[in-house]
Amino acid sequence: MKKIIMIFFTTILLAGCGQKSAEISSVSNTNENTEEIVDISATKNTLSEENNLTIFGEFTSYTQSGEEITQSIFENADITMVNIWGTFCNPCIEEMPYLAEISKEYEQKGLQVVGIISDVIEPNDATAQEIINLTGADYTHIVLSEDLYNNFLYQIQSIPTTIFVDKNGNWVGDVVIGARDKQQWTAIVEEILKEVQDNA
């Protein structure tokens, strides 16, 4: 089952990773990724109607370093920035140093950054680790599991895709499809942090 999911997921994402970040905008804008945006937005609308925005649901997986992990990881911060990336995706890799800097700068302000490696299903993957080391992205990275795939990730058609959740795992803000530079990410993070902390 894991192998089937991996082949299917990687095939879809390979088709969506070749775009340059300048051509991709957030879920709130209309662009050439309309089909992806509609699908993800529809999910959020459905969850909202059910008063349950816990987008990743209950899951079990492993970190890249081999530690078992569950949805309780979200309890560690006011906001978790979940960046879905792949080892084959150049835009993903290019933005990881910015995410590493943001992770450190905002750690004491209520934000944590977590990566989900979309094309890795076992911990201690050599290629993933090399990328993490080269980019300095030493925040937590989670490998793909059946739970993560079945709960939400099967809907992702392009990477990088970034989603923000609160400490209960509830979806907040917009989905961001495509890579961003540090200045763009900082503006997005500041806005979402303010919104969540003001409403706490």
Kinemage of the C-alpha trace (Angstrom):
@kinemage 1
@onewidth
@group {chain A} dominant
@subgroup {mainchain}
@vectorlist {calphas} color= white
{ca met a 1} P 0.000 0.000 0.000
{ca lys a 2} L 2.803 2.440 0.884
{ca lys a 3} L 4.495 1.761 -2.437
{ca ile a 4} L 1.288 2.412 -4.398
{ca ile a 5} L 0.680 5.686 -2.562
{ca met a 6} L 4.286 6.741 -3.106
{ca ile a 7} L 4.200 6.107 -6.858
{ca phe a 8} L 0.841 7.855 -7.271
{ca phe a 9} L 1.753 10.852 -5.129
{ca thr a 10} L 5.179 11.375 -6.699
{ca thr a 11} L 3.746 11.140 -10.231
{ca ile a 12} L 1.216 13.884 -9.495
{ca leu a 13} L 3.733 16.134 -7.787
{ca leu a 14} L 6.345 15.780 -10.520
{ca ala a 15} L 3.853 17.395 -12.870
{ca gly a 16} L 3.355 20.349 -10.532
{ca cys a 17} L 6.860 21.157 -9.316
{ca gly a 18} L 8.441 22.553 -12.451
{ca gln a 19} L 6.791 25.978 -12.266
{ca lys a 20} L 8.834 28.965 -11.191
{ca ser a 21} L 7.752 30.579 -7.951
{ca ala a 22} L 6.936 33.881 -9.687
{ca glu a 23} L 4.213 32.105 -11.642
{ca ile a 24} L 2.494 30.746 -8.535
{ca ser a 25} L 0.405 32.733 -6.077
{ca ser a 26} L -1.499 31.958 -2.894
{ca val a 27} L -4.823 30.182 -2.722
{ca ser a 28} L -6.646 33.493 -2.368
{ca asn a 29} L -5.633 34.609 -5.875
{ca thr a 30} L -6.817 33.440 -9.283
{ca asn a 31} L -4.071 31.962 -11.427
{ca glu a 32} L -3.187 29.022 -13.632
{ca asn a 33} L -3.486 26.662 -10.639
{ca thr a 34} L -7.250 27.171 -10.440
{ca glu a 35} L -8.081 23.459 -10.335
{ca glu a 36} L -5.769 22.856 -7.363
{ca ile a 37} L -7.045 25.947 -5.573
{ca val a 38} L -10.701 24.996 -5.981
{ca asp a 39} L -10.076 21.469 -4.684
{ca ile a 40} L -8.262 22.641 -1.544
{ca ser a 41} L -10.681 25.505 -0.882
{ca ala a 42} L -13.626 23.139 -1.167
{ca thr a 43} L -12.059 20.975 1.524
{ca lys a 44} L -11.706 23.954 3.834
{ca asn a 45} L -15.316 24.996 3.212
{ca thr a 46} L -16.538 21.482 4.021
{ca leu a 47} L -14.487 21.352 7.217
{ca ser a 48} L -15.745 24.796 8.201
{ca glu a 49} L -19.371 23.722 7.800
{ca glu a 50} L -18.652 20.783 10.096
{ca asn a 51} L -16.979 23.147 12.619
{ca asn a 52} L -13.901 20.967 12.365
{ca leu a 53} L -10.894 22.449 10.610
{ca thr a 54} L -8.469 19.773 11.820
{ca ile a 55} L -6.971 19.336 8.398
{ca phe a 56} L -4.401 16.593 9.086
{ca gly a 57} L -6.686 14.677 11.445
{ca glu a 58} L -5.162 12.023 13.679
{ca phe a 59} L -1.985 10.592 12.240
{ca thr a 60} L 1.102 8.626 13.105
{ca ser a 61} L 4.346 8.949 11.192
{ca tyr a 62} L 8.080 9.366 11.768
{ca thr a 63} L 10.465 12.250 11.618
{ca gln a 64} L 13.367 12.084 9.203
{ca ser a 65} L 15.549 11.217 12.208
{ca gly a 66} L 13.317 8.251 13.124
{ca glu a 67} L 11.235 9.578 16.027
{ca glu a 68} L 7.583 8.510 16.041
{ca ile a 69} L 5.307 11.518 15.747
{ca thr a 70} L 1.586 12.293 15.923
{ca gln a 71} L -0.694 15.299 15.539
{ca ser a 72} L 0.361 16.341 19.061
{ca ile a 73} L 3.337 18.074 17.419
{ca phe a 74} L 1.018 21.003 16.739
{ca glu a 75} L 0.587 21.605 20.488
{ca asn a 76} L 4.143 22.957 20.665
{ca ala a 77} L 3.339 26.378 19.152
{ca asp a 78} L 0.538 28.867 18.574
{ca ile a 79} L 0.999 28.317 14.840
{ca thr a 80} L 2.689 25.549 12.893
{ca met a 81} L 3.793 26.289 9.351
{ca val a 82} L 3.555 22.942 7.515
{ca asn a 83} L 5.659 23.003 4.350
{ca ile a 84} L 5.081 20.064 1.997
{ca trp a 85} L 8.150 19.510 -0.168
{ca gly a 86} L 9.947 16.905 -2.243
{ca thr a 87} L 13.554 15.924 -2.745
{ca phe a 88} L 13.133 16.321 -6.537
{ca cys a 89} L 11.642 19.832 -6.322
{ca asn a 90} L 14.038 22.728 -6.955
{ca pro a 91} L 11.643 25.517 -5.833
{ca cys a 92} L 11.095 23.580 -2.587
{ca ile a 93} L 14.815 23.350 -1.925
{ca glu a 94} L 15.472 26.986 -2.882
{ca glu a 95} L 13.070 28.312 -0.249
{ca met a 96} L 14.208 26.035 2.589
{ca pro a 97} L 17.004 28.369 3.806
{ca tyr a 98} L 14.369 31.109 4.229
{ca leu a 99} L 12.151 28.733 6.190
{ca ala a 100} L 15.124 27.793 8.371
{ca glu a 101} L 15.752 31.459 9.200
{ca ile a 102} L 12.073 32.088 9.919
{ca ser a 103} L 11.953 28.994 12.131
{ca lys a 104} L 14.740 30.380 14.323
{ca glu a 105} L 13.560 33.994 14.313
{ca tyr a 106} L 9.957 33.191 15.236
{ca glu a 107} L 10.513 30.279 17.615
{ca gln a 108} L 10.027 32.521 20.659
{ca lys a 109} L 7.069 34.323 19.031
{ca gly a 110} L 4.761 31.309 18.805
{ca leu a 111} L 5.663 29.782 15.420
{ca gln a 112} L 7.197 26.440 14.542
{ca val a 113} L 8.055 25.193 11.066
{ca val a 114} L 7.502 21.546 10.137
{ca gly a 115} L 8.318 19.958 6.793
{ca ile a 116} L 6.514 16.981 5.274
{ca ile a 117} L 8.712 15.170 2.754
{ca ser a 118} L 6.240 14.118 0.094
{ca asp a 119} L 8.403 11.529 -1.645
{ca val a 120} L 9.987 9.809 1.373
{ca ile a 121} L 8.236 7.080 3.361
{ca glu a 122} L 11.067 5.813 5.567
{ca pro a 123} L 13.177 7.764 8.102
{ca asn a 124} L 16.873 8.530 7.591
{ca asp a 125} L 16.579 9.021 3.857
{ca ala a 126} L 20.043 9.988 2.579
{ca thr a 127} L 18.876 12.387 -0.147
{ca ala a 128} L 16.464 14.199 2.170
{ca gln a 129} L 19.117 14.507 4.859
{ca glu a 130} L 21.647 15.905 2.405
{ca ile a 131} L 19.146 18.592 1.364
{ca ile a 132} L 18.320 19.418 4.983
{ca asn a 133} L 22.013 19.755 5.807
{ca leu a 134} L 22.829 21.865 2.745
{ca thr a 135} L 19.919 24.272 3.270
{ca gly a 136} L 20.273 24.523 7.049
{ca ala a 137} L 16.618 23.532 7.376
{ca asp a 138} L 17.090 21.751 10.694
{ca tyr a 139} L 13.483 22.087 11.838
{ca thr a 140} L 11.385 18.910 12.139
{ca his a 141} L 10.730 17.004 8.924
{ca ile a 142} L 8.104 14.264 8.768
{ca val a 143} L 8.107 11.414 6.254
{ca leu a 144} L 4.943 10.540 4.363
{ca ser a 145} L 2.628 8.030 6.028
{ca glu a 146} L -0.668 6.453 4.987
{ca asp a 147} L -2.484 8.520 7.621
{ca leu a 148} L -1.089 11.792 6.295
{ca tyr a 149} L -1.816 10.785 2.723
{ca asn a 150} L -5.371 9.603 3.349
{ca asn a 151} L -6.342 12.500 5.628
{ca phe a 152} L -5.294 15.331 3.329
{ca leu a 153} L -2.163 14.988 1.229
{ca tyr a 154} L -3.879 13.024 -1.547
{ca gln a 155} L -5.422 16.357 -2.560
{ca ile a 156} L -2.095 18.130 -3.051
{ca gln a 157} L -1.291 18.457 -6.738
{ca ser a 158} L 1.679 20.815 -6.633
{ca ile a 159} L 4.615 21.406 -4.339
{ca pro a 160} L 5.787 23.239 -2.430
{ca thr a 161} L 2.448 23.718 -0.684
{ca thr a 162} L 2.330 25.332 2.751
{ca ile a 163} L -0.521 25.183 5.262
{ca phe a 164} L -0.795 26.849 8.670
{ca val a 165} L -2.488 25.175 11.642
{ca asp a 166} L -3.057 26.223 15.236
{ca lys a 167} L -2.119 24.223 18.325
{ca asn a 168} L -5.253 22.089 17.924
{ca gly a 169} L -4.381 21.257 14.327
{ca asn a 170} L -7.082 23.570 12.966
{ca trp a 171} L -6.440 25.113 9.569
{ca val a 172} L -5.829 28.881 9.663
{ca gly a 173} L -5.045 31.392 6.937
{ca asp a 174} L -4.717 30.568 3.262
{ca val a 175} L -2.999 27.662 1.608
{ca val a 176} L 0.156 28.932 -0.086
{ca ile a 177} L 1.000 27.120 -3.301
{ca gly a 178} L 4.520 27.661 -4.598
{ca ala a 179} L 7.766 28.972 -3.172
{ca arg a 180} L 8.268 32.400 -1.574
{ca asp a 181} L 11.282 34.466 -0.582
{ca lys a 182} L 11.975 35.435 3.022
{ca gln a 183} L 10.287 38.820 2.824
{ca gln a 184} L 7.091 37.303 1.425
{ca trp a 185} L 7.069 34.528 4.034
{ca thr a 186} L 7.677 36.994 6.851
{ca ala a 187} L 4.649 39.060 5.816
{ca ile a 188} L 2.443 35.960 5.667
{ca val a 189} L 3.696 34.654 9.017
{ca glu a 190} L 3.232 38.013 10.744
{ca glu a 191} L -0.351 38.300 9.508
{ca ile a 192} L -1.367 34.783 10.561
{ca leu a 193} L 0.371 35.000 13.948
{ca lys a 194} L -1.361 38.290 14.696
{ca glu a 195} L -4.750 36.907 13.702
{ca val a 196} L -4.423 33.789 15.862
{ca gln a 197} L -2.853 35.470 18.882
{ca asp a 198} L -5.377 38.333 18.830
{ca asn a 199} L -8.211 35.799 18.859
{ca ala a 200} L -6.696 33.604 21.574
